[in-house]
């Protein structure tokens, strides 16, 4: 019997070992993309802070972690944040706001909260959606669009704000509402999906 590799190029041992390492390395980096070590460290420290206590300290810790939070704003409990990349740069909170936890922030896209906004507990702000795919796989390509909550808004407990929504200044979102489209300023909306309940007085009309 002849030697099988005579007259042929011998495969490189480096190539054979390098490819799986490179592949597993990229898989590992993809799996760790949502880890956010600074937020994990913050969550560990927060365990020592009781709910509704040490709110100024907690808010300062979120600022130190890179979140842009205005003067006079209070974070009342843990913020559950998810997304890819530098997600702390995608949340901007204005002045004199109150963010009550548990509060879920999907930061795949930007979430902007104006001044004097009150967010009740168990609220979800979701920036991610998916296209409707074919019958064999309905959850299609991912789409991410920002959320804007303008000045003076009050969002009731367990409300859900969906991708691309702007909640107009001075409006109120009732508890349990699912907001799928823009909310006009100075209105009260509620229900699933959220609908106009009534107009609210403006400062000039009070």
C-alpha positions as CSV (number, residue, x, y, z in Angstrom):
1,X,0.0,0.0,0.0
2,X,1.2,3.5,-0.8
3,X,1.5,6.4,1.5
4,X,-1.8,8.3,1.2
5,X,-0.3,11.8,1.3
6,X,2.5,11.3,-1.2
7,X,2.1,13.9,-4.0
8,X,-0.7,15.7,-2.1
9,X,-0.6,18.7,0.2
10,X,-0.8,17.7,3.8
11,X,-3.6,19.6,5.8
12,X,-2.2,22.0,8.3
13,X,-2.6,20.9,11.9
14,X,-2.9,24.5,12.8
15,X,-5.8,25.1,10.5
16,X,-7.7,22.0,11.8
17,X,-7.4,23.2,15.4
18,X,-7.8,26.9,14.8
19,X,-11.2,26.8,13.1
20,X,-13.1,25.2,15.9
21,X,-11.4,27.5,18.5
22,X,-12.3,30.5,16.4
23,X,-15.9,29.3,16.0
24,X,-16.4,28.5,19.7
25,X,-14.8,31.9,20.5
26,X,-17.3,33.8,18.4
27,X,-20.2,31.7,19.9
28,X,-18.9,32.5,23.4
29,X,-18.7,36.2,22.7
30,X,-22.2,36.2,21.3
31,X,-23.5,34.4,24.4
32,X,-21.8,36.9,26.7
33,X,-23.0,40.0,24.8
34,X,-25.9,40.5,27.2
35,X,-23.9,39.9,30.4
36,X,-23.0,43.6,31.1
37,X,-20.6,43.0,34.1
38,X,-21.1,46.5,35.4
39,X,-24.9,46.0,35.7
40,X,-24.4,42.6,37.3
41,X,-22.1,44.2,39.9
42,X,-24.7,46.9,40.5
43,X,-27.4,44.3,41.0
44,X,-25.3,42.5,43.6
45,X,-24.8,45.7,45.6
46,X,-28.5,46.6,45.3
47,X,-29.4,43.4,47.1
48,X,-28.2,45.2,50.3
49,X,-30.5,48.1,49.6
50,X,-34.1,47.5,50.7
51,X,-37.0,48.5,48.4
52,X,-37.9,52.1,48.8
53,X,-34.9,52.8,51.0
54,X,-31.6,54.5,50.2
55,X,-33.2,55.8,47.0
56,X,-30.6,58.6,46.6
57,X,-27.8,56.2,46.9
58,X,-29.3,53.8,44.5
59,X,-29.9,56.5,41.9
60,X,-26.3,57.7,42.3
61,X,-25.1,54.1,41.7
62,X,-27.1,54.0,38.4
63,X,-25.4,57.3,37.4
64,X,-22.0,55.8,38.2
65,X,-22.8,52.8,36.0
66,X,-23.3,55.2,33.1
67,X,-27.0,55.9,33.0
68,X,-28.0,59.5,32.3
69,X,-30.4,60.4,35.0
70,X,-31.4,64.0,35.7
71,X,-31.3,66.0,39.0
72,X,-34.0,65.3,41.5
73,X,-35.0,61.9,39.9
74,X,-35.4,58.9,42.2
75,X,-35.0,55.2,41.3
76,X,-37.2,53.3,43.8
77,X,-35.8,49.8,43.5
78,X,-34.0,47.6,40.9
79,X,-34.2,48.4,37.2
80,X,-34.3,45.3,35.1
81,X,-32.4,46.2,31.9
82,X,-31.8,44.0,28.8
83,X,-30.3,44.6,25.4
84,X,-27.1,44.4,23.5
85,X,-24.1,46.7,23.5
86,X,-23.7,49.7,25.8
87,X,-27.3,49.7,26.9
88,X,-26.7,52.2,29.7
89,X,-26.2,54.8,26.9
90,X,-29.7,54.1,25.5
91,X,-31.6,55.2,28.6
92,X,-32.0,59.0,29.2
93,X,-34.1,60.1,32.1
94,X,-35.0,63.8,32.8
95,X,-35.2,65.7,36.1
96,X,-37.6,65.2,39.0
97,X,-38.8,61.8,37.8
98,X,-39.9,58.8,39.9
99,X,-39.2,55.3,38.6
100,X,-40.8,52.7,40.8
101,X,-39.6,49.1,40.5
102,X,-40.0,46.4,39.4
103,X,-39.5,48.2,36.1
104,X,-38.4,46.4,32.9
105,X,-36.5,48.3,30.3
106,X,-35.8,46.7,26.9
107,X,-32.9,48.7,25.7
108,X,-32.3,47.3,22.3
109,X,-33.2,50.8,21.2
110,X,-33.3,54.2,22.9
111,X,-35.7,55.0,25.7
112,X,-36.1,58.7,26.5
113,X,-38.0,59.9,29.5
114,X,-38.7,63.6,30.0
115,X,-38.9,65.7,33.2
116,X,-41.5,65.2,36.0
117,X,-42.5,61.7,34.8
118,X,-43.9,59.1,37.3
119,X,-43.6,55.4,36.4
120,X,-45.5,53.0,38.7
121,X,-44.4,49.4,39.5
122,X,-44.4,46.5,37.1
123,X,-44.3,48.7,34.0
124,X,-42.6,47.3,30.9
125,X,-41.0,49.6,28.2
126,X,-40.3,47.4,25.2
127,X,-38.4,48.6,22.1
128,X,-38.1,45.2,20.3
129,X,-40.6,43.7,17.9
130,X,-40.5,41.1,15.1
131,X,-41.9,40.9,11.6
132,X,-44.5,38.2,11.0
133,X,-42.7,35.5,9.1
134,X,-43.9,32.6,7.0
135,X,-46.1,29.8,8.3
136,X,-43.2,27.6,9.3
137,X,-41.6,30.4,11.4
138,X,-43.9,33.3,12.3
139,X,-41.4,35.1,14.5
140,X,-39.5,36.8,11.7
141,X,-36.7,39.4,11.6
142,X,-36.2,41.6,14.6
143,X,-37.1,45.3,14.5
144,X,-36.1,47.8,17.2
145,X,-37.6,51.3,17.5
146,X,-37.3,53.9,20.3
147,X,-39.7,54.9,22.9
148,X,-40.3,58.5,24.0
149,X,-42.1,59.5,27.2
150,X,-42.6,63.3,27.2
151,X,-42.7,65.7,30.2
152,X,-45.2,65.3,33.0
153,X,-46.5,61.8,32.0
154,X,-47.9,59.4,34.6
155,X,-47.7,55.7,33.7
156,X,-49.9,53.5,35.9
157,X,-49.0,50.1,37.4
158,X,-48.4,47.1,35.0
159,X,-48.8,49.2,31.9
160,X,-46.8,48.1,28.8
161,X,-45.4,50.6,26.3
162,X,-44.6,48.9,22.9
163,X,-41.9,49.8,20.3
164,X,-42.0,53.1,18.6
165,X,-44.6,54.7,20.9
166,X,-44.4,58.4,21.9
167,X,-46.4,59.2,25.1
168,X,-47.4,62.9,24.8
169,X,-46.7,65.5,27.4
170,X,-49.1,65.7,30.4
171,X,-50.9,62.4,29.5
172,X,-51.8,59.5,31.8
173,X,-51.6,55.8,30.9
174,X,-54.0,53.8,33.1
175,X,-52.9,50.8,35.0
176,X,-52.7,47.6,32.9
177,X,-52.9,49.4,29.6
178,X,-51.1,48.1,26.5
179,X,-50.0,51.1,24.5
180,X,-49.5,50.2,20.8
181,X,-49.6,53.7,19.2
182,X,-48.8,57.3,20.0
183,X,-50.6,58.9,22.9
184,X,-51.7,62.5,22.4
185,X,-50.7,65.1,24.9
186,X,-53.0,65.8,27.9
187,X,-55.1,62.7,27.4
188,X,-56.0,59.7,29.6
189,X,-55.7,56.3,27.8
190,X,-56.4,52.8,29.0
191,X,-57.4,49.3,28.0
192,X,-55.9,46.6,25.8
193,X,-55.0,48.0,23.3
194,X,-55.0,51.4,24.9
195,X,-57.7,53.8,23.7
196,X,-58.6,57.4,24.5
197,X,-60.7,57.7,27.6
198,X,-60.9,61.4,27.9
199,X,-59.1,64.7,27.4
200,X,-57.3,66.1,30.5
201,X,-57.2,69.8,31.4
202,X,-54.1,71.8,30.5
203,X,-52.6,74.4,32.7
204,X,-54.2,77.2,30.7
205,X,-57.6,75.7,31.1
206,X,-57.4,74.9,34.9
